[in-house]
Amino acid sequence: MVKKFVYGTPFETEAVVKEIPSSEGNPDYGTFSTENGFSFTTKLADDDMVSTNAAFFTSVTALMIQTT
């Protein structure tokens, strides 16, 4: 299932091909913060992989820190 969460004040780019209603609250995993920009923190397993493949993302800045 795809869920949409909106942070900040996004502007229309006409890039959306299907409207998805925004979900309330936060996703079921990880920690989100908008105090100083935007950050997402989650625990990763030793064999988890993070991809920044340009085919999936257009412009992404993500700080991922593995904690044990």
Backbone as ProteinMPNN parsed JSONL, in Angstrom:
{"seq_chain_A": "MVKKFVYGTPFETEAVVKEIPSSEGNPDYGTFSTENGFSFTTKLADDDMVSTNAAFFTSVTALMIQTT", "coords_chain_A": {"N_chain_A": [[0.84, -1.18, 0.0], [0.508, 2.222, -0.782], [1.269, 5.157, 0.911], [0.735, 8.595, 1.509], [2.452, 11.303, 2.855], [2.534, 14.618, 3.907], [4.826, 17.214, 4.265], [5.735, 20.431, 5.343], [5.251, 23.054, 2.929], [4.442, 22.124, 0.08], [4.726, 22.803, -3.474], [2.825, 22.997, -6.52], [3.815, 21.003, -9.215], [2.923, 19.722, -11.4], [3.748, 17.146, -11.838], [2.638, 14.921, -10.752], [0.903, 11.984, -11.441], [-1.254, 10.603, -10.515], [-3.574, 11.312, -8.098], [-3.17, 10.96, -4.64], [-4.667, 10.635, -1.545], [-3.629, 12.484, 1.353], [-2.157, 11.005, 4.227], [-2.876, 10.927, 7.731], [-0.95, 11.871, 10.626], [2.085, 10.069, 11.347], [4.328, 7.915, 9.458], [4.409, 4.284, 9.919], [6.899, 3.483, 10.768], [10.261, 4.408, 11.681], [11.58, 7.743, 12.48], [10.508, 11.011, 12.099], [11.459, 14.391, 11.552], [10.914, 17.88, 11.508], [12.143, 20.027, 12.543], [14.632, 21.26, 11.982], [14.892, 21.762, 9.035], [14.39, 18.828, 7.188], [14.299, 15.541, 8.384], [14.834, 12.002, 8.502], [14.943, 9.151, 10.438], [15.897, 5.826, 10.982], [16.294, 2.442, 12.109], [18.671, 0.202, 10.742], [19.286, -3.035, 9.441], [22.192, -5.209, 9.369], [22.353, -6.236, 6.777], [20.76, -4.556, 5.248], [20.112, -2.309, 2.527], [20.671, 0.894, 1.069], [19.506, 2.853, -1.507], [20.422, 5.32, -3.855], [19.771, 5.595, -6.446], [19.432, 7.273, -9.463], [17.28, 6.692, -11.094], [15.168, 6.282, -9.42], [14.99, 8.477, -7.744], [14.757, 12.039, -7.872], [15.816, 14.459, -6.725], [17.454, 14.241, -3.853], [18.296, 14.58, -0.495], [19.599, 12.882, 2.046], [20.214, 11.908, 5.309], [21.492, 9.146, 6.638], [21.924, 7.195, 9.36], [23.298, 4.421, 10.853], [22.246, 2.787, 13.698], [22.916, 0.841, 16.566]], "CA_chain_A": [[0.0, 0.0, 0.0], [1.221, 3.489, -0.839], [0.714, 6.218, 1.748], [1.317, 9.901, 1.233], [2.561, 12.195, 3.994], [2.944, 15.933, 3.423], [5.58, 18.014, 5.224], [6.02, 21.759, 4.807], [4.27, 23.621, 2.002], [4.847, 21.785, -1.288], [4.088, 23.571, -4.55], [2.377, 22.183, -7.647], [4.772, 20.888, -10.322], [2.22, 18.97, -12.436], [4.458, 15.884, -12.054], [1.852, 13.831, -10.174], [0.019, 11.395, -12.449], [-2.433, 10.093, -9.816], [-3.728, 11.917, -6.78], [-3.276, 10.058, -3.491], [-4.992, 11.461, -0.383], [-2.612, 12.518, 2.399], [-2.443, 10.267, 5.463], [-2.699, 11.687, 8.969], [0.062, 11.355, 11.546], [3.397, 9.697, 10.827], [4.416, 6.522, 9.002], [4.47, 3.27, 10.97], [8.286, 3.151, 11.069], [11.185, 5.532, 11.629], [11.29, 8.99, 13.169], [10.574, 12.164, 11.212], [11.599, 15.669, 12.236], [10.944, 19.06, 10.644], [12.641, 21.124, 13.373], [15.731, 21.948, 11.302], [14.801, 21.153, 7.713], [13.651, 17.568, 7.218], [15.156, 14.379, 8.606], [14.201, 10.706, 8.729], [15.867, 8.249, 11.108], [15.38, 4.479, 11.199], [17.318, 1.432, 12.32], [18.939, -0.657, 9.605], [19.963, -4.295, 9.731], [23.5, -5.296, 8.725], [22.227, -6.541, 5.348], [19.905, -3.58, 4.574], [20.797, -1.479, 1.539], [20.039, 2.168, 0.759], [19.805, 3.197, -2.896], [20.182, 6.679, -4.324], [19.739, 5.443, -7.896], [18.724, 8.392, -10.08], [16.04, 6.229, -11.715], [14.126, 6.294, -8.4], [14.94, 9.765, -7.061], [15.182, 13.166, -8.684], [16.719, 15.263, -5.908], [17.282, 13.744, -2.496], [19.357, 14.712, 0.492], [19.171, 12.037, 3.155], [21.212, 11.517, 6.271], [21.151, 7.827, 7.172], [22.895, 6.771, 10.363], [22.951, 3.117, 11.41], [22.449, 2.696, 15.152], [22.719, -0.534, 17.061]], "C_chain_A": [[0.888, 1.247, 0.0], [0.499, 4.483, 0.055], [1.455, 7.499, 1.452], [1.305, 10.719, 2.521], [3.116, 13.518, 3.482], [3.622, 16.681, 4.552], [5.889, 19.36, 4.588], [4.9, 22.238, 3.905], [4.713, 23.337, 0.565], [4.104, 22.635, -2.317], [3.809, 22.641, -5.73], [3.413, 22.197, -8.761], [4.158, 20.186, -11.526], [2.916, 17.651, -12.77], [3.676, 14.682, -11.528], [0.888, 13.306, -11.222], [-1.242, 10.809, -11.832], [-2.474, 10.715, -8.428], [-3.898, 10.835, -5.715], [-3.597, 10.934, -2.291], [-3.886, 11.377, 0.672], [-3.082, 11.739, 3.62], [-2.198, 11.173, 6.656], [-1.594, 11.072, 9.806], [1.384, 11.092, 10.867], [3.377, 8.267, 10.326], [4.628, 5.565, 10.175], [5.891, 2.905, 11.374], [9.129, 4.418, 11.014], [10.714, 6.735, 12.419], [11.498, 10.143, 12.207], [10.702, 13.429, 12.041], [11.616, 16.79, 11.204], [11.453, 20.273, 11.417], [13.727, 21.934, 12.672], [15.821, 21.38, 9.889], [13.94, 19.902, 7.81], [14.637, 16.449, 7.459], [14.302, 13.152, 8.877], [15.261, 9.794, 9.325], [15.192, 6.907, 11.297], [16.551, 3.531, 11.428], [17.444, 0.572, 11.073], [19.614, -1.938, 10.087], [21.29, -4.317, 8.98], [23.401, -5.535, 7.222], [21.269, -5.606, 4.598], [20.738, -2.734, 3.618], [19.982, -0.22, 1.282], [20.47, 2.556, -0.647], [19.529, 4.67, -3.134], [20.23, 6.685, -5.846], [18.883, 6.552, -8.507], [17.431, 7.975, -10.769], [14.882, 6.295, -10.724], [13.961, 7.66, -7.744], [15.362, 10.868, -8.014], [16.179, 14.031, -7.902], [16.479, 14.893, -4.457], [18.517, 14.062, -1.668], [18.881, 13.93, 1.708], [20.355, 11.703, 4.03], [20.763, 10.204, 6.879], [22.262, 7.415, 8.122], [22.442, 5.451, 10.936], [23.256, 3.126, 12.9], [22.184, 1.271, 15.583], [22.382, -0.518, 18.523]], "O_chain_A": [[1.896, 1.303, 0.705], [-0.719, 4.638, -0.025], [2.655, 7.49, 1.177], [0.279, 10.817, 3.195], [4.07, 13.53, 2.705], [3.086, 16.783, 5.656], [6.264, 19.422, 3.417], [3.739, 21.874, 4.093], [5.289, 24.204, -0.092], [3.001, 23.12, -2.064], [4.482, 21.625, -5.907], [3.844, 23.261, -9.203], [4.805, 20.065, -12.566], [2.71, 17.094, -13.849], [4.023, 13.541, -11.832], [0.141, 14.075, -11.826], [-2.206, 10.54, -12.548], [-1.501, 10.64, -7.678], [-4.687, 9.906, -5.886], [-2.87, 11.893, -2.03], [-3.28, 10.322, 0.859], [-4.252, 11.801, 3.999], [-1.385, 12.095, 6.579], [-1.331, 9.874, 9.703], [1.767, 11.793, 9.93], [2.512, 7.483, 10.717], [4.981, 5.983, 11.278], [6.066, 2.073, 12.265], [8.746, 5.393, 10.368], [9.607, 6.755, 12.957], [12.546, 10.244, 11.569], [10.114, 13.528, 13.118], [12.25, 16.67, 10.156], [11.23, 21.412, 11.008], [13.739, 23.162, 12.759], [16.727, 20.603, 9.586], [12.883, 19.916, 8.442], [15.691, 16.397, 6.825], [13.196, 13.248, 9.408], [16.358, 9.675, 8.779], [14.04, 6.846, 11.726], [17.669, 3.797, 10.986], [16.447, 0.251, 10.426], [20.412, -1.919, 11.025], [21.492, -3.529, 8.055], [24.267, -5.09, 6.468], [20.992, -5.841, 3.422], [21.916, -2.476, 3.864], [18.752, -0.259, 1.278], [21.664, 2.585, -0.947], [18.522, 5.204, -2.671], [20.672, 7.656, -6.459], [17.734, 6.743, -8.106], [16.566, 8.818, -11.007], [13.725, 6.358, -11.14], [12.883, 7.966, -7.234], [16.225, 10.66, -8.867], [17.277, 14.298, -8.391], [15.426, 15.195, -3.896], [19.646, 13.836, -2.104], [17.875, 14.28, 2.325], [21.392, 11.259, 3.535], [19.746, 10.161, 7.571], [23.419, 7.302, 7.717], [21.33, 5.349, 11.455], [24.373, 3.43, 13.316], [21.328, 0.585, 15.024], [22.181, -1.575, 19.121]]}, "name": "protein", "num_of_chains": 1, "seq": "MVKKFVYGTPFETEAVVKEIPSSEGNPDYGTFSTENGFSFTTKLADDDMVSTNAAFFTSVTALMIQTT"}
